[in-house]
């Protein structure tokens, strides 16, 4: 993998679920992922785990088994994944991690399959001049209700509200299955064993979802048309192995986010980044203040916010005078007599 390869800047006509999710986070990374395979063991574990889950699910449904036994499930999973001793096998550590995550899932009481469940269901729908595609990990339709399950193998915290990804999955189901009135969407986090949801998306929410999809497609199309693929810092910046453009990214190292602090060294590095941010903020505020004083302006406004001097004088308590008088008198102190006006304060606030 060569991290410095320049993006081709050819707008995709087919936009996959993973591309649109990645584009929301960082369009520069999303474009590069179209041409460069994501490296790193976490990505490999994810592919193996999804492969194993689909194989086990299909095998159990074909046998009429609702709750899979560990022995049978692990046998199916090992046959579905490239074994560590076979030619072209995946890294041993990733293979073992995927099997360990599957074994944990099998031990949970919530692990079961529906009789009519399908796995790794592909969907492609023309929309707004593009083709939107998705691969749904688990899908079962019960009369007018669709149950959608999404396996998560990353380290992100479980969501506490319905995600855009969940709405996009629901859109695919509702468009392709006119008889479905509601979609119940659940995220299953393999690393922690936690479930998010289910969230219910109703058919009457389709117009709002489609409005969101149009806006996202238009935003992506505009970025490609102007050759401006923005880089946006976030949790995907946590290591070069998780981003194929990390070394050529214009976002400086100190501004890139990490998902969690795991070592003392990481904590020190994060603290150092915080000090750098504080120093840069103080220096920037000082330069802006100097500029405003130089041109004789009160404040600088941008996006409903402003930075500069307030419109009214401030106040402060003259503690020395108060202390002197308290020492001379025992009662009858009027605190308002010790409040003095000051110059307007300098800082950020909502614009008037």
Number of C-alpha atoms within 10 A of each C-alpha: 9 9 16 13 13 12 17 12 16 11 15 15 12 16 17 17 17 14 21 22 16 17 21 14 18 19 22 21 25 23 23 21 18 13 12 15 11 17 14 14 17 18 17 18 23 19 15 24 26 22 18 24 24 21 20 25 25 19 17 22 18 11 10 14 16 14 17 20 12 15 11 12 21 19 12 20 26 17 12 16 20 17 17 16 9 8 8 9 12 19 14 12 13 21 21 16 19 27 21 16 18 22 16 16 21 19 13 10 8 11 12 15 20 19 14 12 16 19 21 18 12 11 16 15 15 11 13 12 10 13 15 22 21 20 17 20 19 22 22 17 18 12 9 12 17 23 20 25 22 22 18 21 20 14 14 14 11 15 11 8 11 17 12 15 15 21 23 22 22 26 23 19 23 22 13 13 13 10 14 18 16 19 26 18 24 20 21 18 21 22 18 17 14 13 18 17 17 16 17 17 21 16 17 10 14 17 11 11 16 16 10 15 20 15 12 15 18 13 14 19 16 14 16 18 13 9 14 13 20 16 17 20 19 14 16 21 24 17 15 14 17 18 21 26 25 21 14 12 19 12 15 11 14 14 15 17 15 15 14 12 12 8 9 9 10 13 13 12 14 16 12 13 16 14 13 14 14 12 12 12 12 11 12 12 17 12 12 15 20 12 13 16 14 9 8 9 12 16 19 16 14 9 7 9 12 18 20 21 21 17 12 11 12 12 13 10 14 13 10 10 12 17 10 10 12 13 9 9 9 8 8 7 12 9 10 8 11 14 14 12 11 11 12 15 14 15 13 16 14 11 13 8
